[in-house]
Amino acid sequence: MTLTLGIDLASSPTKTAVCAIEWSDDGGIVRLLCRGSEPGRTLHDKWLVAAIRGLVTEVGTPVKVAIDAPFGWPDVFIDALVAYRRGDGWPSGMDNPRAPFERRSTDRFVHCMTGKTALSVSADKIASTAMRCAVILSEVGAQDGWNAVDRAGTGLVCEAYPDPALRHWTAGHPGSLALRESYKGKLLGARRRTLTAILAERCPLHDPDGLLQRCERQDDHIDALVAALVARAAYLGQTHQPPTAEDRQQAAREGWIHLPAKPVSHLKQAP
C-alpha cells in the first residue's frame, strides 16, 4: 500500500486541514481528515513538516504530498521588486496593466485549461499563506534535500488547486458544480456532501471511520481531501505538466499547479 497526503494550508494552524489516504488496488482508504487544533494535535509548522517527512505515526510515510498554497511568486514581480528597491522605479510605468506582475505562468495555464482564476500570490491575502508554505518547504528541503521540494512538483511535494480539480473529477454528474457555483461557506454543506459522495463513489474511497462527514461541515476538509487525491494523481503521472521547456524552467522558480488529467477512477491503478 502507498499513502498520499493533502494539506489545505492557511496562514494559521487553526484554519489548516490535512487528509491522509492509503491506497490499494481497491481504491483509497481515508485514514486521517482533520482541521485546526484537536486534542493532542495542532497543525503548526513543525507538525506539518513532520507529517510530510513521514515522522507522524498517525499519518504514516507519504509517497506524495499536495499542498493547496502557491509555491512561489511571479518572476516578473520579483524582478520588479528588485528594480524598485534598487531605485530604478516600477517597470510598468503609469497607466499600464499590472496583471503581468500578479500572475504566474501556472496561473495562466490553469485559467486557459479550466477558466478558473487562481488568487494572486503577489496581490491577494494568499501571499501570507505562501510565506508559510515557503517556511515549511524550506525546512523539508533542509532536512531531506532540495529535490524533495522542487517547486515544479517532481519530488515529494507538489502544488494543488482543489477547486478546478474537484470540478474535473465530478463533471458530468447531476450533482456536479455549475460554472459559477461555489462549494465554499457554512451554508453550502449540502453541496459539499453531494460532491464528496461523487468522489467517494467514482474513485472509490472507503471511509471506515466516517471522516468524510467532516467535509459537509467545513470546506477546508474537502479541499484537503481533494489535495490528497491530487497527490495520488501526481504520483501516478496523471496531472498536466508544463508544456514547454521554458515553462518547466519557470515552474522550478514560480511553482506549478498540478491539474488532474484523467478521471478520478484512474487513481486506484497501480503505480
Secondary structure, DSSP 8 states (H G I E B T S, - for coil): -EEEEEEE--SSGGG-EEEEEEEETTEEEEEEEEESEETTEE--HHHHHHHHTT--TTT---SEEEESS--S--HHHHHHHHHHHHTS--TT-TTS--GGGT--HHHHHHHHHHS-----TTTSTHHHHHHHHHHHHHHHHHHH-GGGG-TTS-SSEEE--HHHHHHHHHTTSTTS--TT----SGGGHHHHHHHHHHHHHHTTEE-TT-GGGHHHH-HHHHHHHHHHHHHHHHHTT-B---SSHHHHHHHHHH--B--B-S-GGGGGS--
